[in-house]
Amino acid sequence: MKKITIIGSGALGTALGNVLKDANPNNDVLIYGIDQNELNDLKNGRNAKYFKNIKVNKFNVSNNLILAIKNADYIVLAIPSIVIDDVMNIIIKNLKNDTLIVNGCKGFYPKSENPLHKGLVEKSKKNKYIRGVVSISGPSFAIEIVRKALTLIAAIGYDKKQIKEVQELFRTDYFKLYMQTDVTGAEIGGIYKNILAIGAGMLSQLGFKINTLASYLTRGMKELSVLNKQMGGREKTIYGLTGLGDLILTATDKNSRNFTYGMNFVKKNNDSKNVTLEGLTALSIVEKIRIKNNLYLPIQEALYNVIFKNSSFEDEIKKLWNSDLKEEN
């Protein structure tokens, strides 16, 4: 029996916990959270805030992070990237036994231009008991996972033995992980698809149809390729689960928070300054990378101008459309 502590009692934490219990009911899966209503629900096999009447496994729960991680064989991170550093500081200070960290989050490490996995690896060096980091990423909505839809994503890391360990830990008859050792390529795919999903939501709300969306996503993949090359990822990775696969999911469905944000931005139903969203953080950081390295990322630039510089949709679409006639590349 292994103790697995999931940090985060929201949709992702609940979904991953459910997979882990289904994979091996004998394992002790404990979910840590700060919302007592969610924790009370999880003790009784539900999480009404996210999944309404869908039943899940019953979990041990805790609102004390230090106690939650004690003696944990695995720690699963299922929280917004913005709080990861704060959580890691507590883990590093208090962890006293060998533990493998499984990261379910995407984006950049807080206050840096390092993708999340790389940031976690660097941070983990401060505690000798953290034996490694494996991230999991790919086309998956939490609601689909708890419904036990067939789901294939990637386990990402530098150590193949640890990746295989995580593959076995999560394997069920509906959830499966492929191995991915191109950490950079996998992370850039997970970052840039959130940016593109915001734009896809905007186009959808503006009334554009499938012709436009297909062209937009295709050119978006080209930009993903440019950024991936700059950051040092392998080209083939962006056409896998963490790139094209995740983009198809995130940029075409209202279950995507980034896609929905794009729709709501057009409807003026929210204010970008008051919303914590991985795609918005990525937009800001990628814009710095674009300018610093003189990268040709016109969609990225247009979205940044609309959201952060109050440029009009009409002006940015016109600029994109009126670019020079040229060979596709």
Contacts in CASP RR format, 6 or more apart in sequence:
PFRMAT RR
TARGET T0000
AUTHOR 0000-0000-0000
METHOD contacts of the structure
MODEL  1
MKKITIIGSGALGTALGNVLKDANPNNDVLIYGIDQNELNDLKNGRNAKY
FKNIKVNKFNVSNNLILAIKNADYIVLAIPSIVIDDVMNIIIKNLKNDTL
IVNGCKGFYPKSENPLHKGLVEKSKKNKYIRGVVSISGPSFAIEIVRKAL
TLIAAIGYDKKQIKEVQELFRTDYFKLYMQTDVTGAEIGGIYKNILAIGA
GMLSQLGFKINTLASYLTRGMKELSVLNKQMGGREKTIYGLTGLGDLILT
ATDKNSRNFTYGMNFVKKNNDSKNVTLEGLTALSIVEKIRIKNNLYLPIQ
EALYNVIFKNSSFEDEIKKLWNSDLKEEN
1 26 0 8 1.000
1 27 0 8 1.000
1 28 0 8 1.000
2 24 0 8 1.000
2 27 0 8 1.000
2 28 0 8 1.000
2 73 0 8 1.000
2 74 0 8 1.000
2 169 0 8 1.000
3 27 0 8 1.000
3 28 0 8 1.000
3 30 0 8 1.000
3 71 0 8 1.000
3 72 0 8 1.000
3 73 0 8 1.000
3 74 0 8 1.000
4 17 0 8 1.000
4 20 0 8 1.000
4 27 0 8 1.000
4 28 0 8 1.000
4 29 0 8 1.000
4 30 0 8 1.000
4 72 0 8 1.000
4 73 0 8 1.000
4 74 0 8 1.000
4 75 0 8 1.000
4 76 0 8 1.000
4 169 0 8 1.000
5 30 0 8 1.000
5 31 0 8 1.000
5 32 0 8 1.000
5 68 0 8 1.000
5 69 0 8 1.000
5 72 0 8 1.000
5 74 0 8 1.000
5 75 0 8 1.000
5 76 0 8 1.000
6 13 0 8 1.000
6 16 0 8 1.000
6 17 0 8 1.000
6 20 0 8 1.000
6 29 0 8 1.000
6 30 0 8 1.000
6 31 0 8 1.000
6 32 0 8 1.000
6 76 0 8 1.000
6 78 0 8 1.000
7 32 0 8 1.000
7 33 0 8 1.000
7 65 0 8 1.000
7 68 0 8 1.000
7 69 0 8 1.000
7 75 0 8 1.000
7 76 0 8 1.000
7 77 0 8 1.000
7 78 0 8 1.000
7 79 0 8 1.000
7 87 0 8 1.000
8 31 0 8 1.000
8 32 0 8 1.000
8 33 0 8 1.000
8 77 0 8 1.000
8 78 0 8 1.000
8 79 0 8 1.000
9 31 0 8 1.000
9 32 0 8 1.000
9 33 0 8 1.000
9 34 0 8 1.000
9 35 0 8 1.000
9 38 0 8 1.000
9 39 0 8 1.000
9 42 0 8 1.000
9 47 0 8 1.000
9 61 0 8 1.000
10 33 0 8 1.000
10 35 0 8 1.000
10 38 0 8 1.000
10 47 0 8 1.000
10 49 0 8 1.000
10 50 0 8 1.000
10 78 0 8 1.000
11 47 0 8 1.000
11 50 0 8 1.000
11 51 0 8 1.000
11 142 0 8 1.000
11 143 0 8 1.000
12 78 0 8 1.000
12 104 0 8 1.000
12 142 0 8 1.000
13 31 0 8 1.000
13 76 0 8 1.000
13 78 0 8 1.000
13 142 0 8 1.000
14 31 0 8 1.000
14 42 0 8 1.000
14 47 0 8 1.000
14 50 0 8 1.000
14 51 0 8 1.000
14 56 0 8 1.000
14 142 0 8 1.000
14 146 0 8 1.000
15 142 0 8 1.000
15 143 0 8 1.000
15 145 0 8 1.000
15 146 0 8 1.000
16 76 0 8 1.000
16 78 0 8 1.000
16 104 0 8 1.000
16 145 0 8 1.000
16 170 0 8 1.000
17 29 0 8 1.000
17 31 0 8 1.000
17 57 0 8 1.000
17 59 0 8 1.000
17 76 0 8 1.000
18 56 0 8 1.000
18 57 0 8 1.000
18 145 0 8 1.000
18 146 0 8 1.000
19 145 0 8 1.000
19 170 0 8 1.000
19 172 0 8 1.000
19 175 0 8 1.000
20 27 0 8 1.000
20 29 0 8 1.000
20 76 0 8 1.000
20 169 0 8 1.000
20 170 0 8 1.000
21 27 0 8 1.000
21 29 0 8 1.000
21 57 0 8 1.000
21 59 0 8 1.000
22 57 0 8 1.000
22 172 0 8 1.000
22 174 0 8 1.000
22 175 0 8 1.000
23 169 0 8 1.000
23 170 0 8 1.000
23 171 0 8 1.000
23 172 0 8 1.000
23 175 0 8 1.000
24 169 0 8 1.000
25 57 0 8 1.000
28 60 0 8 1.000
29 57 0 8 1.000
29 59 0 8 1.000
29 60 0 8 1.000
30 59 0 8 1.000
30 60 0 8 1.000
30 61 0 8 1.000
30 62 0 8 1.000
30 68 0 8 1.000
30 72 0 8 1.000
31 39 0 8 1.000
31 42 0 8 1.000
31 59 0 8 1.000
31 60 0 8 1.000
31 61 0 8 1.000
31 62 0 8 1.000
32 61 0 8 1.000
32 62 0 8 1.000
32 63 0 8 1.000
32 64 0 8 1.000
32 65 0 8 1.000
32 68 0 8 1.000
32 69 0 8 1.000
33 39 0 8 1.000
33 61 0 8 1.000
33 62 0 8 1.000
33 63 0 8 1.000
34 63 0 8 1.000
35 49 0 8 1.000
36 63 0 8 1.000
37 49 0 8 1.000
38 47 0 8 1.000
38 49 0 8 1.000
39 61 0 8 1.000
39 62 0 8 1.000
39 63 0 8 1.000
40 61 0 8 1.000
41 47 0 8 1.000
41 48 0 8 1.000
41 49 0 8 1.000
42 56 0 8 1.000
42 58 0 8 1.000
42 59 0 8 1.000
42 61 0 8 1.000
43 58 0 8 1.000
43 59 0 8 1.000
43 60 0 8 1.000
43 61 0 8 1.000
44 58 0 8 1.000
45 55 0 8 1.000
45 56 0 8 1.000
45 57 0 8 1.000
45 58 0 8 1.000
45 59 0 8 1.000
46 53 0 8 1.000
46 54 0 8 1.000
46 55 0 8 1.000
46 56 0 8 1.000
47 56 0 8 1.000
50 142 0 8 1.000
50 143 0 8 1.000
51 143 0 8 1.000
51 146 0 8 1.000
54 146 0 8 1.000
54 147 0 8 1.000
56 146 0 8 1.000
62 68 0 8 1.000
65 87 0 8 1.000
65 90 0 8 1.000
66 90 0 8 1.000
66 94 0 8 1.000
69 75 0 8 1.000
69 91 0 8 1.000
69 94 0 8 1.000
69 95 0 8 1.000
69 99 0 8 1.000
70 94 0 8 1.000
70 96 0 8 1.000
70 97 0 8 1.000
71 97 0 8 1.000
72 97 0 8 1.000
72 99 0 8 1.000
73 98 0 8 1.000
73 99 0 8 1.000
73 100 0 8 1.000
74 99 0 8 1.000
74 100 0 8 1.000
74 101 0 8 1.000
74 102 0 8 1.000
74 169 0 8 1.000
75 91 0 8 1.000
75 99 0 8 1.000
75 100 0 8 1.000
75 101 0 8 1.000
75 102 0 8 1.000
76 101 0 8 1.000
76 102 0 8 1.000
76 103 0 8 1.000
76 104 0 8 1.000
77 84 0 8 1.000
77 87 0 8 1.000
77 101 0 8 1.000
77 102 0 8 1.000
77 103 0 8 1.000
77 104 0 8 1.000
77 105 0 8 1.000
77 120 0 8 1.000
78 104 0 8 1.000
78 105 0 8 1.000
79 87 0 8 1.000
79 105 0 8 1.000
80 105 0 8 1.000
80 276 0 8 1.000
80 278 0 8 1.000
81 105 0 8 1.000
81 106 0 8 1.000
81 107 0 8 1.000
81 108 0 8 1.000
81 109 0 8 1.000
81 110 0 8 1.000
81 116 0 8 1.000
81 278 0 8 1.000
81 281 0 8 1.000
82 110 0 8 1.000
82 276 0 8 1.000
82 281 0 8 1.000
83 110 0 8 1.000
84 105 0 8 1.000
84 109 0 8 1.000
84 110 0 8 1.000
84 116 0 8 1.000
84 120 0 8 1.000
85 109 0 8 1.000
85 110 0 8 1.000
85 111 0 8 1.000
85 123 0 8 1.000
88 120 0 8 1.000
88 123 0 8 1.000
88 124 0 8 1.000
91 101 0 8 1.000
91 127 0 8 1.000
91 130 0 8 1.000
92 123 0 8 1.000
92 124 0 8 1.000
92 126 0 8 1.000
92 127 0 8 1.000
92 130 0 8 1.000
95 127 0 8 1.000
95 129 0 8 1.000
95 130 0 8 1.000
96 129 0 8 1.000
97 129 0 8 1.000
98 129 0 8 1.000
98 131 0 8 1.000
99 129 0 8 1.000
99 130 0 8 1.000
99 131 0 8 1.000
100 130 0 8 1.000
100 131 0 8 1.000
100 132 0 8 1.000
100 133 0 8 1.000
100 134 0 8 1.000
100 162 0 8 1.000
100 165 0 8 1.000
100 166 0 8 1.000
101 120 0 8 1.000
101 124 0 8 1.000
101 130 0 8 1.000
101 132 0 8 1.000
101 133 0 8 1.000
101 134 0 8 1.000
102 133 0 8 1.000
102 134 0 8 1.000
102 135 0 8 1.000
102 136 0 8 1.000
102 166 0 8 1.000
102 169 0 8 1.000
103 116 0 8 1.000
103 117 0 8 1.000
103 120 0 8 1.000
103 133 0 8 1.000
103 134 0 8 1.000
103 135 0 8 1.000
103 136 0 8 1.000
104 135 0 8 1.000
104 136 0 8 1.000
104 137 0 8 1.000
105 116 0 8 1.000
105 135 0 8 1.000
106 116 0 8 1.000
106 137 0 8 1.000
106 187 0 8 1.000
106 190 0 8 1.000
106 191 0 8 1.000
106 194 0 8 1.000
106 278 0 8 1.000
107 115 0 8 1.000
107 116 0 8 1.000
107 187 0 8 1.000
107 190 0 8 1.000
107 191 0 8 1.000
107 194 0 8 1.000
107 278 0 8 1.000
107 279 0 8 1.000
107 281 0 8 1.000
107 282 0 8 1.000
108 114 0 8 1.000
108 115 0 8 1.000
108 116 0 8 1.000
108 191 0 8 1.000
108 281 0 8 1.000
108 282 0 8 1.000
108 285 0 8 1.000
109 115 0 8 1.000
109 116 0 8 1.000
109 118 0 8 1.000
109 119 0 8 1.000
109 120 0 8 1.000
109 123 0 8 1.000
112 119 0 8 1.000
113 285 0 8 1.000
113 288 0 8 1.000
113 289 0 8 1.000
114 122 0 8 1.000
115 183 0 8 1.000
115 184 0 8 1.000
115 187 0 8 1.000
115 188 0 8 1.000
115 191 0 8 1.000
115 231 0 8 1.000
116 135 0 8 1.000
116 187 0 8 1.000
117 133 0 8 1.000
117 135 0 8 1.000
117 156 0 8 1.000
117 157 0 8 1.000
117 183 0 8 1.000
117 186 0 8 1.000
117 187 0 8 1.000
118 183 0 8 1.000
118 184 0 8 1.000
118 187 0 8 1.000
120 133 0 8 1.000
120 135 0 8 1.000
121 132 0 8 1.000
121 133 0 8 1.000
121 158 0 8 1.000
124 130 0 8 1.000
124 132 0 8 1.000
124 133 0 8 1.000
131 162 0 8 1.000
132 159 0 8 1.000
132 162 0 8 1.000
133 157 0 8 1.000
134 155 0 8 1.000
134 156 0 8 1.000
134 157 0 8 1.000
134 159 0 8 1.000
134 162 0 8 1.000
134 163 0 8 1.000
134 165 0 8 1.000
134 166 0 8 1.000
135 155 0 8 1.000
135 156 0 8 1.000
135 157 0 8 1.000
135 183 0 8 1.000
135 186 0 8 1.000
135 187 0 8 1.000
136 153 0 8 1.000
136 154 0 8 1.000
136 155 0 8 1.000
136 156 0 8 1.000
136 166 0 8 1.000
136 170 0 8 1.000
136 177 0 8 1.000
137 153 0 8 1.000
137 154 0 8 1.000
137 156 0 8 1.000
137 186 0 8 1.000
137 187 0 8 1.000
137 190 0 8 1.000
137 241 0 8 1.000
137 242 0 8 1.000
137 246 0 8 1.000
138 153 0 8 1.000
138 154 0 8 1.000
138 190 0 8 1.000
138 241 0 8 1.000
138 242 0 8 1.000
138 243 0 8 1.000
138 245 0 8 1.000
138 246 0 8 1.000
138 249 0 8 1.000
139 151 0 8 1.000
139 152 0 8 1.000
139 153 0 8 1.000
139 241 0 8 1.000
139 245 0 8 1.000
139 246 0 8 1.000
139 248 0 8 1.000
139 249 0 8 1.000
139 250 0 8 1.000
140 151 0 8 1.000
140 153 0 8 1.000
140 249 0 8 1.000
141 249 0 8 1.000
141 253 0 8 1.000
141 255 0 8 1.000
141 256 0 8 1.000
143 255 0 8 1.000
144 151 0 8 1.000
144 255 0 8 1.000
145 151 0 8 1.000
145 175 0 8 1.000
148 174 0 8 1.000
148 175 0 8 1.000
149 174 0 8 1.000
150 174 0 8 1.000
151 174 0 8 1.000
151 175 0 8 1.000
151 176 0 8 1.000
152 176 0 8 1.000
152 177 0 8 1.000
152 178 0 8 1.000
152 241 0 8 1.000
153 176 0 8 1.000
153 177 0 8 1.000
153 178 0 8 1.000
153 241 0 8 1.000
153 242 0 8 1.000
154 177 0 8 1.000
154 178 0 8 1.000
154 179 0 8 1.000
154 180 0 8 1.000
154 186 0 8 1.000
154 240 0 8 1.000
154 241 0 8 1.000
154 242 0 8 1.000
155 163 0 8 1.000
155 166 0 8 1.000
155 167 0 8 1.000
155 170 0 8 1.000
155 177 0 8 1.000
155 178 0 8 1.000
155 179 0 8 1.000
155 180 0 8 1.000
156 163 0 8 1.000
156 180 0 8 1.000
156 181 0 8 1.000
156 182 0 8 1.000
156 183 0 8 1.000
156 186 0 8 1.000
156 187 0 8 1.000
156 242 0 8 1.000
157 163 0 8 1.000
157 180 0 8 1.000
157 181 0 8 1.000
157 183 0 8 1.000
158 181 0 8 1.000
158 183 0 8 1.000
160 179 0 8 1.000
160 181 0 8 1.000
163 179 0 8 1.000
163 180 0 8 1.000
163 181 0 8 1.000
164 179 0 8 1.000
166 177 0 8 1.000
167 176 0 8 1.000
167 177 0 8 1.000
167 179 0 8 1.000
170 177 0 8 1.000
171 177 0 8 1.000
178 241 0 8 1.000
180 186 0 8 1.000
180 237 0 8 1.000
180 241 0 8 1.000
180 242 0 8 1.000
182 233 0 8 1.000
182 234 0 8 1.000
182 237 0 8 1.000
184 228 0 8 1.000
184 231 0 8 1.000
184 232 0 8 1.000
184 233 0 8 1.000
184 234 0 8 1.000
185 228 0 8 1.000
185 231 0 8 1.000
185 232 0 8 1.000
185 233 0 8 1.000
185 234 0 8 1.000
185 237 0 8 1.000
185 238 0 8 1.000
185 242 0 8 1.000
186 237 0 8 1.000
186 242 0 8 1.000
186 243 0 8 1.000
187 242 0 8 1.000
188 224 0 8 1.000
188 227 0 8 1.000
188 228 0 8 1.000
188 231 0 8 1.000
188 233 0 8 1.000
188 238 0 8 1.000
189 224 0 8 1.000
189 228 0 8 1.000
189 237 0 8 1.000
189 238 0 8 1.000
189 242 0 8 1.000
189 243 0 8 1.000
189 246 0 8 1.000
189 247 0 8 1.000
190 242 0 8 1.000
190 243 0 8 1.000
190 246 0 8 1.000
191 278 0 8 1.000
191 279 0 8 1.000
191 282 0 8 1.000
191 286 0 8 1.000
192 220 0 8 1.000
192 223 0 8 1.000
192 224 0 8 1.000
192 227 0 8 1.000
192 228 0 8 1.000
192 282 0 8 1.000
192 286 0 8 1.000
193 224 0 8 1.000
193 243 0 8 1.000
193 246 0 8 1.000
193 247 0 8 1.000
193 250 0 8 1.000
193 251 0 8 1.000
194 250 0 8 1.000
194 258 0 8 1.000
194 277 0 8 1.000
194 278 0 8 1.000
194 279 0 8 1.000
194 282 0 8 1.000
195 258 0 8 1.000
195 279 0 8 1.000
195 282 0 8 1.000
195 283 0 8 1.000
195 286 0 8 1.000
195 299 0 8 1.000
195 300 0 8 1.000
195 303 0 8 1.000
196 216 0 8 1.000
196 217 0 8 1.000
196 220 0 8 1.000
196 223 0 8 1.000
196 224 0 8 1.000
196 247 0 8 1.000
196 250 0 8 1.000
196 251 0 8 1.000
196 299 0 8 1.000
197 247 0 8 1.000
197 250 0 8 1.000
197 251 0 8 1.000
197 256 0 8 1.000
197 258 0 8 1.000
197 259 0 8 1.000
197 262 0 8 1.000
197 279 0 8 1.000
198 258 0 8 1.000
198 259 0 8 1.000
198 261 0 8 1.000
198 262 0 8 1.000
198 265 0 8 1.000
198 279 0 8 1.000
198 280 0 8 1.000
198 283 0 8 1.000
198 303 0 8 1.000
198 307 0 8 1.000
199 216 0 8 1.000
199 251 0 8 1.000
199 262 0 8 1.000
199 299 0 8 1.000
199 303 0 8 1.000
200 213 0 8 1.000
200 216 0 8 1.000
200 217 0 8 1.000
200 251 0 8 1.000
200 252 0 8 1.000
200 259 0 8 1.000
200 262 0 8 1.000
201 251 0 8 1.000
201 259 0 8 1.000
201 260 0 8 1.000
201 261 0 8 1.000
201 262 0 8 1.000
201 263 0 8 1.000
201 266 0 8 1.000
202 262 0 8 1.000
202 263 0 8 1.000
202 265 0 8 1.000
202 266 0 8 1.000
202 303 0 8 1.000
202 306 0 8 1.000
202 313 0 8 1.000
203 212 0 8 1.000
203 213 0 8 1.000
203 216 0 8 1.000
204 213 0 8 1.000
204 259 0 8 1.000
204 263 0 8 1.000
205 262 0 8 1.000
205 263 0 8 1.000
205 264 0 8 1.000
205 265 0 8 1.000
205 266 0 8 1.000
205 267 0 8 1.000
206 266 0 8 1.000
206 313 0 8 1.000
213 251 0 8 1.000
213 252 0 8 1.000
216 299 0 8 1.000
217 247 0 8 1.000
217 251 0 8 1.000
219 299 0 8 1.000
220 299 0 8 1.000
221 238 0 8 1.000
221 244 0 8 1.000
221 247 0 8 1.000
222 329 0 8 1.000
223 296 0 8 1.000
223 297 0 8 1.000
223 298 0 8 1.000
223 299 0 8 1.000
223 300 0 8 1.000
224 238 0 8 1.000
224 243 0 8 1.000
224 247 0 8 1.000
225 235 0 8 1.000
225 238 0 8 1.000
226 295 0 8 1.000
226 296 0 8 1.000
226 297 0 8 1.000
227 286 0 8 1.000
227 289 0 8 1.000
227 290 0 8 1.000
227 295 0 8 1.000
227 297 0 8 1.000
228 234 0 8 1.000
228 235 0 8 1.000
228 237 0 8 1.000
228 238 0 8 1.000
229 235 0 8 1.000
230 289 0 8 1.000
230 293 0 8 1.000
230 295 0 8 1.000
231 289 0 8 1.000
237 243 0 8 1.000
238 244 0 8 1.000
249 256 0 8 1.000
250 256 0 8 1.000
250 258 0 8 1.000
250 259 0 8 1.000
251 258 0 8 1.000
251 259 0 8 1.000
252 259 0 8 1.000
253 259 0 8 1.000
254 260 0 8 1.000
254 263 0 8 1.000
257 277 0 8 1.000
258 277 0 8 1.000
258 278 0 8 1.000
258 279 0 8 1.000
261 270 0 8 1.000
261 275 0 8 1.000
261 277 0 8 1.000
261 279 0 8 1.000
261 280 0 8 1.000
264 270 0 8 1.000
265 272 0 8 1.000
265 306 0 8 1.000
265 307 0 8 1.000
266 313 0 8 1.000
272 280 0 8 1.000
272 307 0 8 1.000
272 308 0 8 1.000
280 307 0 8 1.000
283 300 0 8 1.000
283 303 0 8 1.000
283 304 0 8 1.000
283 307 0 8 1.000
283 308 0 8 1.000
284 304 0 8 1.000
284 308 0 8 1.000
286 297 0 8 1.000
286 300 0 8 1.000
287 300 0 8 1.000
287 301 0 8 1.000
287 304 0 8 1.000
289 295 0 8 1.000
290 297 0 8 1.000
290 300 0 8 1.000
290 301 0 8 1.000
298 319 0 8 1.000
298 320 0 8 1.000
298 323 0 8 1.000
299 320 0 8 1.000
302 311 0 8 1.000
302 316 0 8 1.000
302 317 0 8 1.000
302 319 0 8 1.000
302 320 0 8 1.000
303 316 0 8 1.000
305 311 0 8 1.000
305 316 0 8 1.000
306 312 0 8 1.000
306 313 0 8 1.000
306 316 0 8 1.000
END
